[in-house]
Amino acid sequence: MACPPSPADTPHPSSQAAGLLCASGPVTRERSGRSVLYRRTAVGDVLVGTG
């Protein structure tokens, strides 16, 4: 699933970092109601040494 862009009206540094991680592959992002869930991908597992 492609990562949707972060809202332009809230350029918080943590959301920018999460967007970068999502766009580069180590995590995926999906919405669950009003929450945003970030999950590590297989690429992320390899990067942290658990995959």
Secondary structure, DSSP 8 states (H G I E B T S, - for coil): -------TT---HHHHHHHHHHHHSSEEEEEETTEEEEEE-HHHHHHHT--
